[in-house]
Amino acid sequence: MIKNNLKEATREFRGWSVYRLAQKLDLPHQTVYSWVWNKTQPSGENVLKICRLLNCKYEDIYPVFKEHSTLCR
């Protein structure tokens, strides 16, 4: 499972709580918290929704891809 920075990104880019993000996504807060705790992963569609809501990049949520992005160039 890939570790995410969803909680940190939510605070940094919007100043929201995870609960508020769940409301904006129209999802149960338990679902979003399971992503934060890395128990489950959001679908690709939900990751795109999160990026749009937070106005951030995929790499801001999943820093492992930022760290290794130079390997893909």
C-alpha positions as CSV (number, residue, x, y, z in Angstrom):
1,M,0.0,0.0,0.0
2,I,1.3,3.4,-0.9
3,K,1.4,5.9,2.0
4,N,-0.4,9.2,1.4
5,N,-0.2,12.7,2.9
6,L,-4.0,13.3,2.5
7,K,-4.5,14.8,6.0
8,E,-1.5,17.1,5.6
9,A,-2.4,18.1,2.0
10,T,-6.0,18.9,3.1
11,R,-4.8,21.2,5.9
12,E,-2.0,22.8,3.8
13,F,-4.0,23.5,0.6
14,R,-7.4,24.4,2.0
15,G,-7.1,24.6,5.8
16,W,-9.8,21.9,6.0
17,S,-10.2,19.0,8.4
18,V,-10.5,15.5,6.9
19,Y,-14.1,15.5,8.0
20,R,-14.7,18.7,5.9
21,L,-13.0,17.0,2.9
22,A,-15.4,14.0,3.3
23,Q,-18.3,16.5,3.2
24,K,-17.0,18.1,0.1
25,L,-16.6,14.7,-1.6
26,D,-20.1,13.7,-0.4
27,L,-18.6,10.6,1.2
28,P,-18.9,9.1,4.7
29,H,-16.1,10.5,6.9
30,Q,-15.2,6.9,7.8
31,T,-14.3,6.3,4.1
32,V,-11.9,9.3,4.0
33,Y,-10.4,8.5,7.3
34,S,-9.7,4.9,6.1
35,W,-7.6,6.5,3.3
36,V,-5.8,8.8,5.8
37,W,-4.9,5.9,7.9
38,N,-3.8,3.9,4.8
39,K,-6.3,1.1,5.5
40,T,-7.8,1.5,2.0
41,Q,-6.9,3.6,-1.0
42,P,-9.2,6.0,-2.9
43,S,-10.1,5.2,-6.4
44,G,-8.4,7.1,-9.2
45,E,-11.6,9.0,-9.7
46,N,-11.7,10.1,-6.1
47,V,-8.0,11.1,-6.2
48,L,-8.8,13.3,-9.1
49,K,-11.7,14.8,-7.2
50,I,-9.5,15.5,-4.2
51,C,-6.8,17.1,-6.4
52,R,-9.5,19.4,-7.9
53,L,-11.0,20.3,-4.5
54,L,-7.6,21.0,-2.9
55,N,-6.1,22.5,-6.1
56,C,-3.1,20.4,-5.7
57,K,-1.1,17.8,-7.7
58,Y,-1.2,14.0,-7.3
59,E,2.4,14.2,-6.0
60,D,1.2,16.4,-3.1
61,I,-1.0,13.6,-1.9
62,Y,1.4,10.7,-2.7
63,P,4.9,12.1,-2.1
64,V,6.5,8.8,-3.1
65,F,5.8,9.8,-6.7
66,K,7.4,13.2,-6.2
67,E,10.6,11.6,-4.8
68,H,10.9,9.3,-7.7
69,S,9.7,11.6,-10.5
70,T,13.2,12.2,-11.7
71,L,13.6,8.5,-12.4
72,C,10.9,8.8,-15.1
73,R,12.6,11.6,-17.0
